[in-house]
Amino acid sequence: MFSGGDYDEVRRWLANFVASHAKREGPRVEAVVEADGEREGRSYGVRLRLGERVVPPPGADPIELSYGEVRDRRGELGWCQALATRIRTVARALADGPREERKSA
């Protein structure tokens, strides 16, 4: 049903998907989908941001997804559930934050 699409369309879908699931764990968590430069037309890098904190942090490898995988599998419920679980796990850890930050918030 949702399979296929050009690189930009799939990027938009992925950004919306990641944001939707991340915000279920923390309403202020933002999705960052890297799609420019060497990635363009080939892959996406996913990070989550909450204020100044970014996970995975800059300098570390992002969550990597190939364009072909997302394009071909975004219509598969099982694949989407697995990706949602992965995103929500990272978002939950980010939203919970270090104990010191939670005390001052």
C-alpha positions in Angstrom: 0.0 0.0 0.0 2.8 2.5 0.9 5.7 0.8 -0.8 7.6 2.6 -3.5 8.2 6.3 -3.9 11.1 8.6 -4.9 13.9 9.4 -2.5 12.3 12.7 -1.2 8.9 11.2 -0.8 10.3 8.3 1.2 12.4 10.7 3.3 9.2 12.7 4.2 7.4 9.5 5.1 10.3 8.4 7.3 10.6 11.8 9.0 6.9 11.7 9.9 7.0 8.1 11.0 10.0 8.7 13.3 8.6 11.9 14.7 5.3 10.3 15.4 6.7 7.4 17.3 9.4 9.4 19.1 6.8 11.9 20.4 4.8 9.1 22.0 7.7 8.7 24.4 8.4 12.4 24.9 6.3 15.2 23.2 9.3 17.4 22.8 11.5 14.8 21.1 12.3 15.8 17.5 13.2 13.6 14.6 16.3 14.4 12.5 16.6 12.5 9.2 19.9 13.1 7.4 19.5 12.7 3.7 22.0 15.1 2.0 25.5 14.8 0.7 26.9 11.3 0.3 23.5 9.8 1.5 21.4 11.4 -1.2 19.5 8.8 -3.2 21.1 5.9 -1.2 20.4 6.0 2.5 19.0 7.9 5.6 20.6 8.6 8.9 18.2 9.0 11.8 18.8 10.8 15.1 16.6 12.1 17.8 16.9 15.5 19.5 15.6 16.9 22.8 16.9 20.4 23.4 20.7 20.2 23.2 20.9 16.4 23.5 21.1 14.4 20.3 21.0 10.5 20.1 23.1 9.0 18.6 25.4 12.0 19.3 27.2 13.9 16.5 30.3 12.0 15.6 28.6 8.7 16.3 26.9 6.7 13.5 23.2 7.5 13.3 20.5 4.8 12.9 21.2 3.8 9.3 18.4 2.8 6.9 18.9 2.3 3.2 16.6 4.1 0.8 15.7 0.7 -0.9 14.8 -0.9 2.4 12.5 1.9 3.5 11.0 2.3 0.1 10.2 -1.4 -0.3 9.2 -2.2 3.3 7.3 0.8 4.6 4.1 -1.0 3.7 4.9 -4.0 5.8 3.3 -4.0 9.3 6.0 -6.2 10.9 8.8 -4.0 9.6 7.1 -0.8 10.7 6.5 -2.3 14.1 10.1 -3.2 14.5 11.3 0.2 13.4 8.7 1.9 15.7 10.0 -0.2 18.7 13.6 0.8 17.9 12.7 4.5 17.6 10.6 4.5 20.8 13.3 2.8 22.8 15.8 5.5 21.8 13.2 8.2 22.4 12.3 6.9 25.8 16.0 6.9 26.9 16.4 10.4 25.5 13.2 11.7 27.2 14.1 10.1 30.5 17.5 11.8 30.3 20.2 11.7 32.9 18.9 11.8 36.5 20.5 15.3 37.1 18.6 16.8 34.1 15.3 15.4 35.3 15.7 16.9 38.8 16.3 20.4 37.4 13.5 20.3 34.9 
